[in-house]
Amino acid sequence: MTLPASASDPSALDATAPDASASDPSALAGAAPVGSMLVAAGTVIAPGAVHVPGWVDIRSGWIVACGAGEPPREPDHSFAHSTLAPGYVDVHAHGGG
């Protein structure tokens, strides 16, 4: 999945991501929609940028936005001394299988 061109704007959802606001009117009022999570971290590694500090907005299981600085609302989880790489999947394996 790719992030929208304006990744710091939570309203700029990827066209392939489900639109949380379509099924949950509270998303339009700036409230956290059901099935959403906002995560803040000391460092966020995003496509084309490294945000120190940064945040990631997840809705209905999709990464819909990320940005630098203070998150747009109170984060659900905060990891001030950690690095977050949203969407990264470590596919290497050790041993047989």
C-alpha positions, -999 to +999 in steps of 0.1 A: +000+000+000+012+035-007+006+065+014-013+094-001+008+122-016-002+144+013+007+118+039+005+143+068-031+150+060-053+123+076-082+132+053-061+123+022-069+086+023-054+062-002-080+053-029-076+016-021-081+021+017-116+018+032-129+053+040-136+052+078-156+084+076-181+068+051-193+044+078-186+064+109-198+100+110-176+108+141-146+107+118-159+139+102-159+157+135-122+150+142-131+122+167-113+089+165-134+066+143-142+031+155-114+008+145-088+035+144-055+039+162-030+068+163+006+059+172+033+084+180+070+075+181+104+092+185+112+083+149+088+072+121+104+059+089+080+066+061+083+063+023+106+092+012+109+107+047+121+101+083+100+120+109+116+128+142+093+127+161+064+113+141+030+097+141+010+071+122-028+071+117-044+036+112-080+032+103-098-001+098-064-019+096-050+005+069-022+030+073-040+062+061-015+089+071+017+097+088+035+129+096+061+148+116+058+166+148+028+165+171+000+141+161-033+156+151-050+143+183-040+125+215-022+093+204-036+060+215+000+047+219+032+067+224+067+053+220+089+084+225+121+064+225+113+040+197+115+038+159+084+029+140+085+017+104+049+014+093+041-011+067+075-028+070+074-066+070+106-085+078+103-115+055+137-131+063+137-164+082+162-184+101+162-222+100+142-246+079+106-248+074 
